[in-house]
Amino acid sequence: MPLNFTAIDFETANGSPASPCAVGLVRVRNGKIADSFATLIQPPRPNDWFHEGNIRVHGIRPSDVIDSPSWPEVLDLMLGFIGDDVLIAHNAPFDMGVMRASAALLELPLPALNYACSLAISRKTYNLDSYRLNAVAYAIGHEEFNHHDALADADASARIILHAADRHGVDDLVDLLSATKQVLKPLA
């Protein structure tokens, strides 16, 4: 399996994992960033309200998503972009939880995709005081990004995986997972 994957990041409207309001996806092919996709999302009801704390983190307000596609529309677009790629996210249990909870809320099926976590891989690759996305990104020299922007965060996750692979001297995802004692986990 060459270094091919899709990095993903969600922002949520409130504390419910079934409240996605933005998603960013970054496709990597043969160890290079090849494409990206991002959109705001109308969070599905009844989780279509915004908590002030979430707004402070990502800056997305209810007025920003009024004309945005619905979760079912975005899920369809996302799955078309992802194809059968392995998903990578920083703190993947959160992002996979958003996908699962949002799909379950509207009884939408998810494909049998696998995922890995750039946070877990970072912990086995770097010796840092913090493994938060921005701290790891800064440590690898990726300092110019808008943290908590879904596309920028997905891009940072992709760059962390590429840097970690280089650091471990591997050129495919299987070898990177082996070197960091990680395994692919099933989304559905």
N, C-alpha and C positions, 0 to 999 in steps of 0.2 A: 504494500500500500504506500504509494509515494506521499509526499507531504502535500496532500490535498484535503481540504476541509472547509467548512463554513463557520466562521465565528459569529456569535449572536449576542445581542444585549437587548434587554427590555427595560423600560421605565414604566412604573405603575402610578396610577392616579391616587391610590390610597393604600392602606395596609393589607388589602386583600390581594392574593396572588392572581385572582381572576379580574384584575383591573388594568390590563395593559393600555398604556396611552401612547407609547412609542416603541418602535423596534428598529434595530440596525443590524444588517447582515454584511459580512465581508467574506468573499469567496477567495480561497487560496488554491492555486494550481501549480504543481511542481515547485513548491517553495516560494512562490511569488504571489503578491496580491494581484488579483485579476479582475475583480468586479465588486460592486457593492449595491446595496438596496436599503433604503430607509423610508419610513413613513410614520406619521402620527396616526393614532388609532382612536376611534370612539370607543371607550371602554364599554363592555357589555353590561346591560342591566342585570341585577340591581347595583352593580359596582361602578356605576357611571358618575360617581361624585369624586371630587378632588379634595384631598386633605392638605391643609396649609403646609404641613411639614414636607410632604412630597413636592409641592410646588416650590418650596424654598430650595430643595435639592436640585431638581431638574429644570425649573422655570416654565414648565408646561401648565397652561391654565385651561379651564373648560372652554373658553372662547377660542383657543387655538385648535381644538379638535372638532368643532362644530361641523365643518365641511370635510372632515377626514373619513376614510373608509371605515366600515364596521369591522369588528373582530373576524367574522366569517370571511369577509372579503380579503382581509389582510392575511389570515391563515392560508387561504388558497394561494395568494401571491407568494407568501413566504415558502410554502412547500414546493411551488414551482421553481423558485430560485434555488432552494436547498437541494432538490433532487434526492439522491441517496447518499449525500455527503455525511460524514461524521460532523457533529456539531461541537464547537468549542465555546465555552463561556467562562468568564472569571467569576468564581463562586457559582458554578453550574447548577447546583441544587436550586438556587433561586430562579434562574432563567428557565430551567426545565420545569420547575414548579409552576411558573407563570403559564407556560404552554399547556401543561397538563390541566391545571385548574380552569383556565379559560376555555379550553376545548371541552372539558367535562361539563362546565356550566351550561353550554349550549348543545351538549350531546354530539359534538363533532369528533370524528375519529382522527387519531394521529397515526402516521405510518410507523413502521418498525425501524426507527432511526437509532443510532448510537451516539453517545456523547462522551466527552472528556472535559476536565476542568483545568483551565490555565492557572488557577490559584493553587491547586494541588501540585501541578507540575512545577510551578514557581518555588514552592516550599522544598522541593527535592532538587532544585537547580541552583538557587541563590541563597546567600546568607544575608538576610535583610532584617531590619528591626520591624518592618511592617510589610505585609504581603497584599495590602489593599492595591487595587488596580493602578491607581495613580503612582503609588510608591514603586511598584515593580516597573511600570512604564518609565518612570524617571530613571530608575537604576539601569535600564538597558539603553538609555539615551533618547528615549521617545518622550520629550518634555513638552512639546507643543501640541496639546490636544485639549479639547473642551470636555473635561470630565463630567459625566452624567448626561452627555449627549449620546443617545443610543448608538449612532453610527460611529462616533469618535471612540466610544468604549469598545465596540466590537472590533474596530480597527486596532486599538491598543492590545486587545486580547490576541488577535492574529499575530501582531508583531512580537508579542511575548513568546508565543509558540515557535515562531521562526527563529528568534534569538536563542531560545532554549535548545532547539534542535541543533543549531550551529555550535552551541556551547558543549553539547554532549557528543558532537561529531557524528550526528546521524542525519539521514536525508529522507526518512520516512516516518510516518506517524506510529507505526507498530514499534519501531526501534526506540522512538522517543518515549513511548509509554513504558516499554520494558526498562529503559535506562532510569526512569523516574518511579518505577514500581507502581504504575497506574494501570488500570484496565478500562476498556470501554464499558459503558453502562447503557442499558436500554432506556429509550425515552418512553416507549409504550409497553 
